[in-house]
Amino acid sequence: VTRHLFHHNKVAGAFNYWDHYYNGHVHQQLQQRRYNKNIVFALVGGFFVAYWISSASYAYWSLSQHEATSRGKSLDSMMRFQDSIINRTGRTRTSSRSSSANRYNSRPDQKRRRPIPVSTSSSLGIDSLLDPDKVRQSIQQLGNIDRWRPIITAFLEEPLNDTIPNTGDRGDMNNGKDHGQPPQLIVPLPLRTQSPDLLRRITYPNAARSCRDMPAKFPVNDAGLQYDAQTGRAFGFENMGDNPLPSSWQADSLPHCPVESDPFLPWIHDVFPSTDASVVHIVAQNRRRCRTGRQFTDQVNTLRPQVALMQPISVQQISESRARALAPDLWHDDDDDSSIGSEDNRSPRYRLAPRNEIDQGHNYTRFICRFTTPNPTMDTEEEPSSTTEPTMTLLGETLSTYEFNYEYASYRKRSPSMWTPKGKDTKFFWTSTLRFECPVPQFLQAKMATGELVLQDDSNPQLDGTALVYLDIIPIRTSVRYKTQYLGRELIGPDKPLFEPFNPKTEWGDHNVIPAVEASGRWT
């Protein structure tokens, strides 16, 4: 028994020793393999991170070089242009051209916001028109505050006439997968040859005429509040439901909002400057998303340009003489003969052009922004009345920018289009609100940032809130893009794009000059 137990213990001990050695050895090998795997993952991950950082840095450097090159070519002409304005209006420069250029290049965010100044017709000088004390004296002499407060006005253009009649449809309204077919476009885009007298001028005298009225009194509602005599309560105009609208739906809404009659006008809900007054922010809504039921085919088709306002375009700044040569059929101001004076003294003209042809202009824009100030002293011979409006003096002109690229957002979401012919575009939630910026001319920014360009007088409610600077918004009109996207290499890289790229050369042609502001539909 003793011998048997001794032998058993020897065998068991040997087995336990081997089991401990084997398991420990295997465990050590597994730990080594796991450690090697972690090292491999770390090396591969580090390589991809380094590659991504270097690619992003190179893309940012390339974009900066491109922006600097395109903007640098136009800096001298813009500074000559501003010098001519300031010399004619009696305003002296406080720094040299080189120092202005250094200040411009010292702020990276101003490279895309550099304002393009234009001429002014003021005989008093800009400083006099923007001096709050002198403005108060002028208002007292006029005896009518309305002579200093312009009325919100919409200038309406006829439809763009860019589609072939009787093409396109909304598809099967009972089939959610059938998005319909867009209308066929006329290629290249036809010129807008209307003259100023063909524009319809709609005024809104009861809308905001003071900064105190903003944004509550913007002309944005269909009919605003209505009074119910039976209940004695006010109620809002119904903007929902599936009841068809009358055939006069555009004319019915025109006294309250002009967007249905001219859908290229943004449906503006708020306007306010940035804290440093470098830009003015504009917040609008997409009117096409309001009525999309099967009873609203006319509304869905008519309001397609509301989506076009979210699609960036590229424009080239050209001289008046070249605009006349490229598009002689356009309306041109006979009093603005390019043979008189220097081209630097003239309001800039633009043409739709591919980005690779732009040496002076903007690659991602949609609106022309004009800054004006009232100058009632220019028409003092007229007898002041409650309906007399002031003559507006032009201070400067800039091209709008987007706070973000709507088309690029669609690209990143793997969506080939920002709208559908059917109109059921709720899934494109990023197209609900339109936000863009109007860069403020540099010489206005300091005064606007301090608030001195808005009169403040608690003792005089009529005078309180009167603005000294006003903004006109002129949309640049093009066909709405469908399943084509106009994105540059700086956004999507050198690889083949996911969707069909937009061809501006084919769609716009070489001679598509934008009409003069006086002959363009606009908000003023």
Phi, psi and omega in degrees: 000317180295318178296322180294316179295322180295318178296319180297319180293324178296314179297315180296319179296318178297320179295316179297321179296314180296319179297318179294319180293316183295312181297320179295320179294316179296317179299321179294321178295319178297318178298321180293319178296317179297320179296318178296320179297318179297322178296318180296315179299319181295319179294316180295315179297320178296323178296314181294321178296315179296320178296318180295317180296317180294321178295316179295319179296318180294320178297317180294321179294319179296317179296319179296318179296319180296315180296317181296321180293313182292324181279327183296328181294331183264357185294315182298315180295323179292321180291322175298321180297314180291324177301318181295323178294312185293323178294323181284336182259005175082013181260131184262147178277143180262357181211164181279171179297322181294321179292325176296319178295321179295320178295324179294316183282348182283342180247110183298328184286349180272355181295329178262359183243013182297115182288151178254101183292155177227174185286162178230147181260014183290139176261355183258340185099145185296319183300322180293322181289337183253012178272114184302321181295316179292327178294318178300318179297319179295320180295320178295322179291321179290326179074012182211112182296331181293342176291347180249352183248105178291154179271138175299126187227141175244126174259119188258134173262159171290163179306155187294336179059049183249005181237155177279126182302150175062031173240148180089150178203167182273354179082191180281114182291344178267357180247109182294338180274348179268106183269000179087180181238134179285158176290154178283134183270149173276125185239130356284172182300127182295151176288149176263099190260012183292154176260166182301328183286351176271352177280143174271128182256114182244122180255152179233079185294338179269000178279185186299127173237006180217154177296338178288340181269359185262141355265014189298329186250032172285145178281080184239338184273160177294305180221006180065210179277138177240154185258129177261111184293330182287316181268344182072023182236157175267145179221153180278150179294132184288122181246019182228187181095172184244017178283132182295149179271156177292164181295343180264027187297327179289314179293327180293325183272346186300322179295344183247331182200130184268000189294323179296327181279334176219088187290356173280349174282128179294143180276080191283133178244338180201148178218130179200148180277160173287168184297327178265004178060025176283333179218161170249124180274135176239128179244121180230170179240158179273103185295335183293343183274000186281311182236108185231009180291175183294343180274356189243041180298318180297319180292317181297319181286322183291325187268018177302324180300342176300329176280327179300329180297341180266358182259114183296151176230168178242134181230147177251131177281130181228167179277166178296321180295321179289324177299319179292325181287320182287322185226076181293342181281347179290157173288131177231142181287119180293335179280355182247052181294126184291347179280351180262123175076190183267149177296334181294341183270004189253154175295136185291151173245161185223156171224149174289126186211151174297156184296330181286352178257001186267118173253342180207115184158226182207141183269334183223089182215178177204335186232148167265129182248124179242131179255126184230166176221145179293144178220072184292345180290346181282344180227041182289347179291337178284150179284123180299139177213172183290343182257355182284130178256155180285156169281131184266134178257131183283129178259322183183164182222135179224170175252139186290161173230159176261145174289331170206159184273110183296322181291325177291324175298320177295321179298315181293334178269011177059038178250121183287346182216161179260001181203167176231148177301331179292328180095356179275077189250026182299329181293337176276067188295335182287351176262013180285319183243132176259122178234127175214171185232145171249110179299137181272135174307141191299324184286349178265344191296316183297315180292322180290325181293327180279347180086004183285350178274007172237120182292136179235119182207098182294334181281346182230092183300329180291325181278329184297131179089002179289128182269149177259346180231136180234158186239129171255139181239119184242107179288143174266119193264126174219168177294147177286133182278139179229118180060023167227144185229136184256081184239136181276168180295333180292346179260317187248359176083183185278350183290166178296129181295156181291329184234170183297125179284150178283137181252095183294330181298319181282316187286327185256331185081183184262350188237025184275082179277135179285134181300158175299154183303321182297337180254017184245143171295142188192165167263133173226000000 
